[in-house]
Amino acid sequence: MKNSDKHILMPDFSHVYLEKQVRDHPVAQRIMQRFPGAVPVEIDHYKDVFNRSRQEFSLQKQSQKLILAAKTGQLVYPGADVSQDFGHEHFYYTSTILNCVYDCHYCYLQGMFPSANIVMFVNMDDFFAEVDALLAQHPVYLAISYDTDLLAFENIAGMSRMWIEFVRKQPDLMVELRTKSVNYGAIRDMDPVDRVVLAWTLSPPQVAKVFEPIAPSPRSRLQSIKQAIDDGWKVRLSFDPVLHVKDWSTIYGEWVEETFSVIPPKQVEDVSLGVFRMSKDYLKNIRRVRTDSPLVYENFTCSDGVYSYPEQITREMIDDVLQKIRRYVPEEKIFL
């Protein structure tokens, strides 16, 4: 669609699709109250809308709709090999929201889902119950914000708060909440929980301007991080993905230096570092629907079903940025 045609699109969340079974659910009711002008549309199952064929992800991204549903079947999954487990033996992830308000060029969600619309699963008690069952077997490290940016939706869904209160009662559960949001104020009234890690993705401003065009600026994220640390939260810094852009070494070096001029290194829980990587199938899907980003058409190599930069470039980038981070953070607190 041409830019001149965008005026024909409906605004975001102009329609809210509700599964009939969640119509009276208190979480669904609370979310609906946030959109008094939205048109409610009852459906039988969220996949009738979310998984229908011949959808255009990039077009829907310009006019996202909300789908409220109850997730059934398995709710908690073993962590993927391409994700970092931060030294935890029992690493899992779960998704109470699918899709994101941001539109980062390197995001795997655009290749994972057939729709850009937002799904919110309101049956949080079922998610908690499944985590409880795992906790009966062993401690759990749980990522709750991989398939969305949970904190960015906090003023709508309140799910970050619900997870934090759940963790507060579970001594063997540790949760990572990953975000690019500057919406820390939505949970700032809460007492910190030492088993909750707030993890911010940090790209250099020059990189974010191109590849994270509608996400909050990295410098504004630094201010949220500083506030969270000052309030007593554990904070993880994620320089991931490092992208092979022109003058990447200088750009990332300056950004690491700027980051730790704002964030006291000794107060950081740990740091994660990684380069662009994506499953073969997801990248194939993205290349079919996204023509506006040269990033997804780079000359990646495939190893074990995962596309990334050639090994020599990957090693050079990791070694270079790792050396820069080690000036501030001890190596045992850096996860690759």
N, C-alpha and C positions, 0 to 999 in steps of 0.2 A: 504493500500500500504506500502511496506517495504521502509525503508530509502534509500536502494540501488537502488530503482526504481524511486526516485524523479527526476532524471535527464531527464526522458522522458516527464515531465510536461513543458508546455509553461510558459514563465515568466508572472508575473502579468501584466494585461492590454495589452497583446499582440494583443487582439481583442477588438474592440469597437462596440457594437451593437447600432444602431440608429433607432429610430422610423422615418418612412418616413416624418411624419409631423414636426419633429424638425430638419431635416437635415440642413436647412438654418437659424435656430434660432441663434442669436448672441452669446448666452451663450453656446450653443452646439458647435458652431464654435470655440469659445475661448478654450473650454475644449479639442477639437480635436487637436488644435495646440500644446497642451502639449505632444501629443503622435504621432509625425510625422511618426514613424515606425509601428504604429499599423494598423492592418487590419480592415477596416470599413466594417460592415455587416448591410445592411438595413433590418429592420423588420417592421411588421405592428403594433405590440403592445408589450410593454415590458413584459407583462405576458406570451407571447408565449415562451420566453426564461426563464424568472425568475420563473414562476410557473409550468413549465413542470414537469411531474412525473419522479420518479426514479432518482432523483439527489442525490449526496453524498456531504453533506455540508462540512464534514471534508476534503474530497479530493479537493473540489473546493477552500477551504480556502488556499490551497497551490499554487493555480494558478488562482487568481481571475480575472474576466473579467469585463469590464465596460459597462453599459447599459445607454444610454441617452434617456430620455422619457419626455412626458408631462403628468402630473397627472390630472385626471378629477374627477368629483364627489366631495365629501366632502374632503376638504384639511386641515381643522383645527378641532381637536377633544377635547372633555372634558377630563381633566386629569384623569388618572386611580387612583383607590383607593389605590393601593400599592405605589403610588408616593407621594412625599411631596409637599404640596401647599404653604408652607411658609407663611401661614396666609392670603393668597389672596382668596377672595370669588369667583372670576371668573378665574379659572385656566384651561388652555388649553395647548395642545401640537400639534406640527406639524412636518412633516418630509420631507425635501426637498432632503434628501439622505437616502437610505436604506442600511443597513449593514456597517461594520466597517473593517478597515485594521488590527485591533488588534484581538487577539484570546483568550480572557479571559475566563477561565473555567466556571465562574459563569454567563456569559452573557446570557440573555434571548433570544437574537436575533437568536441564533443557534437552538432554539426551536420554534421560531415565524415564520421564513421564510423557504421556501423549498430550497432556493439557498443561497450560500455564495457570489455570485457575487454582485457587487456594482451597485445600481440604482441611477442615479442623475436626478431629475426632473428639467428641465431647465426653465419651465414657472413660474418664480418667481413672475411676475406681478399678476398672478392669485392667488397665495398665499397671496400676499399683499392685494389684493382686498377683499379676504374673511376676513382677519383680520380687514380691514377697516369697513366692514359690522358689525362685532362684536363690534368694538369700537363705532359705532353709537348707540349701546344699553347700553354699560357699559364699565368701564375700564377692561383691559385684562392683565393677567399674563401668559406669553407664554413660554413654554419650546421648544427650537428649535433643541436640540441635544440629544434626548433620543434614537432614533433608528439608531444612527451613532455616529461618533466623528467628528463633523463639522469642528473644527479647524484643525484636522489632515489632512483634504482634502483641506485646504485653498489655497495652492499653485496650486492646480488643478482647483478647482471650484470657489473659491472666494466668496462663499455664506455667510460666516460669515460677511464679509465686507458689502455685500448687505443688510443683515438684520440690521446691526448696523446703516447704513445710513437711513434705513427705520424708525427705532426706533427714530432716532434723530428728525424726523418730527412729531412724534406722542406722545404728552404729556401724554396720558392716557394708554400707552403701556409700560409694563416692560417685558424684555426678559431675560431668563437664557440660557447661552451657556455653557454646561457641557462638560468636556474634560479630557483626560489623556495625551494630547499632550504637547510637549514642543515647539510647533510652534507659540508661542505668537508673535515672531518677524514678522510674516506675517501680523499682524494688528497693530504693535507697532507704525506705523506712523500716526495712526488715533487719533483724539482727543477723550478722554474718554467721554462716555455718561452715565449720572448717573442713567439711567433706563435700563442699560445693566449690568447684573451680570455675571462675568466669574467664573465658578464653576469647581474646580479641584477635582477629585476623588483621595484620598490619602490612599493607603494601606501601611502597614509596608514593608520595603524592603524584609524581609524574606518571607512574604506572596506573594508579587508581583512576586518574582523570580519564584515561583511555579505556581501561578494561573493567572498571567498576563505576560506570558513569553516573548512576543514580544512588549509589551507596553514600553514607556520610563520609566526609573527608577524613583521611587518616589523622590529620592533626586534631580534628574534633574528637576522634576516638581516643587519642592520647589523653585528652582532658577527662573523659569518662573513666579511663583506666586509672588515672591518678586519683580521682575521687574515690573509686572503689577500693583501691589500696589503702588510702587514708582512712576509709571507714572500716577496714579490717578484713576485707575479703581476700581470699587467695586468687591470684590473677596469673594467667598463662598468656604469654605473648606468642603469636603464631606468624612467623615470616614464611608464609606458605599460601599459594605457590610462588616461588621465585621464578620469574619469567625472563627468558633470554631476549631482552630488548637491547636496543643500541645503548652502549655505555653502561651496561648493567652493573658492572663492578663498581663504578663510581657512584651510580645512583643508589644502589643498595648500601654501599659503604656510608654515604652521607646520611641515609635514612636510619641506619642502625645508630649512628652517632647522635642524630637528633632525638631518636626515641629515648635513649638512655640519658640524654640531657634533661628530659622531662620526667621520666620514670626512674626512680632510684633502683639500680640493679639488684641490690641486696633484698629488696622488698618484693621481687618477682618470684613466684612459686617455681616456674620453669619456663623454658622457651622451646618451641617446636620449629623445625626447619625442613622444608621440602621443596621440590621443583614441581612443575606442572606434570600431572599424570592422570590418565583417564582410561577406563576400560574401552576395549576395541569397539564394542557394540554401541556404547554411548557416544563416542566420537563420530562413528559412522552416522548415527542419527542426527547429531548436531550439524555435521557438514551438509546434510540434506536440507535442513531447515534454516540455517543461519549463514547468510552470505555477506553480512556486514562486518565480519571480524577476520582479519588475516591470521589471528592467533590460531584458530582451529584448523587452518590449512598449512601450518608449518610442517617441515620435513621431520616428523617424529618417527621413532622406531618402535616396533612392537616386540615386547618380551612377555611371555606367559599371559597373553591376552590384554596387556596394559600398554598403552602408548605413552611415551615420554620422549625427552630429548635423547639424542645419541649418548652412549655411555660416557664418552670423553667430555662432552659438554656438561652433562649432569655432574660428573665428578669435579670438573673445574669450578662450576658454580657453587656446589655444596662446600667444597674446600675453602673457596674464597670467602663466602658469606659466613661460614662457620668460624673462620679465623677472626673475622671482624666482631662477631658476637662474643667470642671468647675473651676479648679485651675487657668485657664487662661482666660476663656470667661464667661461672666455672663449668667445665665440660660435663660434669656429672648432672648438671641441671639442663642440658641441651639434648633434645630428643630429635633424631633424624627419621 
